[in-house]
């Protein structure tokens, strides 16, 4: 399975034969957005439930945009993401750099 989204989440949920989507939110803005997505999902697929979990307050400032920018400029993100994510992002960055050099 690709990490890049190429289809609607409801289609993936049906393909995986599951009926619950677990989503995480950091703040009120995330909650409102996820609520809208959950309601549209329910309209498209009434059998699918969305479970929304709130982040720990000490992680509420972390976003993918911030992590990407820190990585782009060579900063250390190890305190912002789990170790497995850190390793995967470093591997992806190295692969991207290797492709850029070979062009």
MIPA-985379 format. One record per residue: residue number from 1; residue in three letters; x, y, z of N, C-alpha, C, CB in turn. Coordinates in steps of 0.05 Angstrom, whole numbers. Glycine has a CB too. Example, Ala and Ser with C-alpha at 12.3 -4.5 7.8 and 13.67 -1.06 7.14 Angstrom:
[1, "Ala", [264, -114, 156], [246, -90, 156], [264, -66, 156], [226, -89, 181]],
[2, "Ser", [257, -45, 142], [273, -21, 143], [258, 1, 157], [282, -12, 114]],
END
This chain:
[1, "Unk", [17, -23, 0], [0, 0, 0], [18, 25, 0], [-19, 0, 24]],
[2, "Unk", [11, 44, -16], [26, 69, -19], [20, 88, 4], [21, 82, -46]],
[3, "Unk", [39, 104, 11], [35, 125, 32], [22, 149, 19], [61, 132, 45]],
[4, "Unk", [21, 151, -7], [9, 173, -21], [-20, 167, -26], [24, 180, -47]],
[5, "Unk", [-38, 185, -18], [-66, 181, -21], [-74, 184, -50], [-83, 199, -3]],
[6, "Unk", [-87, 164, -62], [-95, 165, -90], [-124, 158, -93], [-78, 147, -107]],
[7, "Unk", [-139, 158, -71], [-167, 151, -73], [-181, 162, -48], [-171, 120, -74]],
[8, "Unk", [-208, 161, -48], [-223, 170, -25], [-218, 151, -2], [-253, 172, -32]],
[9, "Unk", [-218, 162, 22], [-214, 145, 46], [-236, 124, 48], [-213, 163, 71]],
[10, "Unk", [-261, 132, 42], [-282, 112, 44], [-278, 88, 26], [-310, 125, 37]],
[11, "Unk", [-266, 93, 2], [-260, 70, -16], [-238, 52, -4], [-251, 81, -43]],
[12, "Unk", [-218, 64, 8], [-197, 49, 21], [-208, 33, 45], [-174, 67, 31]],
[13, "Unk", [-226, 45, 61], [-238, 31, 83], [-254, 7, 73], [-257, 51, 99]],
[14, "Unk", [-269, 11, 52], [-284, -12, 41], [-265, -34, 30], [-302, -3, 18]],
[15, "Unk", [-243, -25, 16], [-224, -44, 6], [-211, -61, 28], [-202, -30, -10]],
[16, "Unk", [-206, -47, 51], [-193, -61, 74], [-214, -77, 90], [-179, -41, 91]],
[17, "Unk", [-239, -73, 84], [-261, -87, 97], [-261, -81, 127], [-258, -117, 94]],
[18, "Unk", [-259, -55, 133], [-261, -45, 161], [-284, -25, 162], [-235, -32, 171]],
[19, "Unk", [-293, -19, 186], [-315, 0, 188], [-311, 23, 208], [-340, -15, 195]],
[20, "Unk", [-285, 27, 215], [-279, 49, 234], [-254, 63, 223], [-274, 38, 263]],
[21, "Unk", [-255, 89, 224], [-232, 106, 217], [-224, 120, 243], [-239, 127, 194]],
[22, "Unk", [-198, 119, 250], [-188, 132, 274], [-172, 157, 265], [-170, 113, 291]],
[23, "Unk", [-180, 180, 274], [-167, 205, 267], [-157, 219, 292], [-186, 223, 250]],
[24, "Unk", [-136, 235, 290], [-126, 250, 313], [-128, 279, 308], [-97, 242, 318]],
[25, "Unk", [-133, 294, 329], [-135, 323, 328], [-118, 336, 349], [-165, 333, 331]],
[26, "Unk", [-107, 360, 343], [-90, 374, 361], [-104, 398, 374], [-66, 384, 347]],
[27, "Unk", [-123, 409, 360], [-136, 434, 370], [-164, 437, 358], [-118, 458, 363]],
[28, "Unk", [-176, 460, 364], [-203, 465, 356], [-206, 465, 325], [-213, 491, 367]],
[29, "Unk", [-186, 477, 312], [-187, 478, 282], [-187, 450, 270], [-164, 495, 272]],
[30, "Unk", [-169, 433, 281], [-168, 405, 271], [-194, 391, 276], [-145, 390, 286]],
[31, "Unk", [-206, 396, 300], [-231, 383, 307], [-253, 391, 287], [-240, 390, 335]],
[32, "Unk", [-256, 416, 281], [-277, 425, 263], [-273, 413, 235], [-277, 456, 260]],
[33, "Unk", [-248, 412, 226], [-242, 400, 200], [-249, 370, 200], [-212, 405, 192]],
[34, "Unk", [-240, 356, 220], [-245, 327, 222], [-274, 321, 225], [-229, 315, 245]],
[35, "Unk", [-288, 339, 239], [-317, 335, 242], [-331, 337, 215], [-329, 356, 262]],
[36, "Unk", [-323, 356, 199], [-334, 359, 172], [-328, 334, 155], [-323, 384, 158]],
[37, "Unk", [-304, 324, 156], [-296, 300, 142], [-312, 276, 151], [-266, 295, 145]],
[38, "Unk", [-315, 274, 177], [-330, 251, 189], [-359, 252, 180], [-329, 251, 220]],
[39, "Unk", [-371, 275, 179], [-399, 278, 171], [-402, 271, 141], [-410, 306, 176]],
[40, "Unk", [-383, 279, 125], [-385, 273, 96], [-380, 243, 92], [-364, 289, 80]],
[41, "Unk", [-362, 231, 107], [-357, 202, 106], [-383, 187, 113], [-334, 194, 125]],
[42, "Unk", [-396, 196, 134], [-421, 183, 143], [-443, 185, 121], [-431, 196, 169]],
[43, "Unk", [-443, 208, 107], [-463, 212, 86], [-456, 193, 62], [-463, 241, 76]],
[44, "Unk", [-431, 190, 56], [-422, 173, 34], [-424, 143, 40], [-394, 180, 25]],
[45, "Unk", [-418, 137, 65], [-417, 108, 74], [-428, 106, 102], [-388, 97, 72]],
[46, "Unk", [-454, 104, 105], [-467, 104, 132], [-456, 82, 151], [-496, 101, 129]],
[47, "Unk", [-444, 61, 141], [-434, 40, 158], [-407, 46, 170], [-433, 14, 142]],
[48, "Unk", [-394, 67, 161], [-367, 73, 171], [-370, 93, 194], [-350, 85, 149]],
[49, "Unk", [-357, 87, 217], [-355, 105, 240], [-328, 118, 240], [-360, 89, 266]],
[50, "Unk", [-327, 143, 250], [-302, 157, 253], [-298, 162, 283], [-302, 184, 237]],
[51, "Unk", [-275, 153, 293], [-267, 157, 321], [-246, 179, 322], [-257, 131, 334]],
[52, "Unk", [-251, 200, 337], [-232, 223, 338], [-219, 222, 366], [-247, 250, 333]],
[53, "Unk", [-192, 222, 365], [-176, 222, 389], [-161, 249, 391], [-156, 199, 390]],
[54, "Unk", [-159, 260, 415], [-145, 285, 420], [-116, 279, 427], [-159, 301, 442]],
[55, "Unk", [-98, 295, 417], [-69, 291, 423], [-63, 299, 452], [-52, 307, 404]],
[56, "Unk", [-41, 290, 461], [-31, 300, 487], [-24, 329, 484], [-6, 283, 497]],
[57, "Unk", [-29, 346, 504], [-23, 374, 502], [6, 380, 494], [-29, 388, 528]],
[58, "Unk", [25, 363, 504], [53, 369, 498], [60, 364, 468], [71, 351, 515]],
[59, "Unk", [42, 351, 453], [46, 346, 424], [29, 364, 407], [41, 317, 418]],
[60, "Unk", [12, 381, 419], [-8, 395, 403], [4, 416, 384], [-27, 409, 422]],
[61, "Unk", [28, 424, 387], [41, 444, 369], [53, 431, 345], [61, 460, 385]],
[62, "Unk", [56, 405, 344], [70, 391, 323], [51, 388, 299], [81, 364, 332]],
[63, "Unk", [61, 395, 275], [46, 391, 251], [64, 380, 229], [32, 417, 241]],
[64, "Unk", [53, 368, 209], [69, 357, 187], [84, 379, 173], [51, 341, 168]],
[65, "Unk", [71, 403, 171], [84, 425, 157], [109, 434, 172], [64, 449, 155]],
[66, "Unk", [107, 436, 198], [130, 444, 214], [152, 423, 212], [122, 448, 244]],
[67, "Unk", [145, 397, 214], [164, 376, 213], [179, 376, 186], [151, 348, 217]],
[68, "Unk", [163, 380, 164], [175, 381, 137], [195, 404, 135], [153, 383, 116]],
[69, "Unk", [187, 427, 145], [204, 451, 143], [230, 447, 159], [190, 476, 152]],
[70, "Unk", [228, 436, 183], [252, 431, 199], [270, 411, 184], [244, 419, 227]],
[71, "Unk", [259, 390, 172], [275, 371, 157], [288, 384, 133], [258, 347, 148]],
[72, "Unk", [272, 400, 119], [282, 413, 94], [308, 429, 100], [261, 431, 83]],
[73, "Unk", [309, 441, 123], [332, 458, 129], [352, 443, 147], [323, 483, 142]],
[74, "Unk", [350, 417, 148], [370, 400, 162], [367, 399, 192], [396, 410, 156]],
[75, "Unk", [344, 407, 203], [340, 407, 232], [334, 379, 242], [318, 426, 240]],
[76, "Unk", [336, 376, 268], [331, 350, 282], [301, 348, 289], [349, 347, 307]],
[77, "Unk", [287, 328, 279], [259, 324, 285], [254, 301, 304], [243, 320, 260]],
[78, "Unk", [275, 290, 315], [273, 265, 331], [255, 269, 356], [300, 256, 340]],
[79, "Unk", [253, 293, 367], [236, 298, 390], [207, 303, 382], [246, 321, 406]],
[80, "Unk", [202, 306, 355], [175, 313, 346], [160, 289, 335], [177, 334, 325]],
[81, "Unk", [174, 268, 328], [161, 244, 316], [171, 219, 329], [165, 244, 285]],
[82, "Unk", [156, 197, 327], [167, 171, 337], [192, 163, 322], [145, 149, 335]],
[83, "Unk", [208, 147, 335], [234, 138, 323], [230, 125, 295], [248, 119, 342]],
[84, "Unk", [209, 109, 292], [205, 95, 267], [198, 115, 245], [183, 74, 269]],
[85, "Unk", [183, 136, 252], [176, 157, 232], [201, 173, 225], [154, 176, 243]],
[86, "Unk", [217, 179, 245], [242, 194, 240], [260, 179, 221], [257, 199, 267]],
[87, "Unk", [263, 153, 225], [280, 136, 208], [268, 136, 179], [282, 107, 218]],
[88, "Unk", [242, 133, 177], [229, 132, 151], [232, 158, 136], [199, 125, 153]],
[89, "Unk", [229, 180, 150], [232, 207, 137], [261, 212, 129], [223, 229, 156]],
[90, "Unk", [280, 203, 145], [308, 206, 137], [314, 189, 112], [327, 198, 161]],
[91, "Unk", [304, 165, 112], [307, 147, 89], [295, 160, 63], [295, 119, 94]],
[92, "Unk", [271, 171, 66], [258, 184, 43], [273, 208, 34], [229, 192, 51]],
[93, "Unk", [283, 224, 52], [299, 247, 45], [324, 239, 30], [306, 264, 70]],
[94, "Unk", [337, 219, 40], [362, 209, 27], [356, 198, -1], [375, 187, 44]],
[95, "Unk", [334, 184, -4], [327, 174, -30], [321, 197, -49], [303, 155, -28]],
[96, "Unk", [307, 217, -40], [300, 240, -56], [326, 255, -64], [281, 259, -41]],
[97, "Unk", [344, 258, -46], [369, 271, -52], [385, 255, -72], [386, 276, -27]],
[98, "Unk", [385, 229, -70], [400, 212, -88], [388, 214, -116], [400, 183, -79]],
[99, "Unk", [362, 215, -119], [349, 219, -145], [355, 246, -157], [318, 215, -143]],
[100, "Unk", [355, 267, -140], [361, 294, -149], [389, 296, -160], [357, 314, -127]],
[101, "Unk", [408, 283, -147], [436, 284, -155], [440, 269, -182], [454, 272, -134]],
[102, "Unk", [426, 247, -186], [429, 231, -210], [416, 243, -235], [418, 203, -206]],
[103, "Unk", [399, 264, -231], [387, 277, -254], [407, 294, -266], [362, 294, -246]],
END
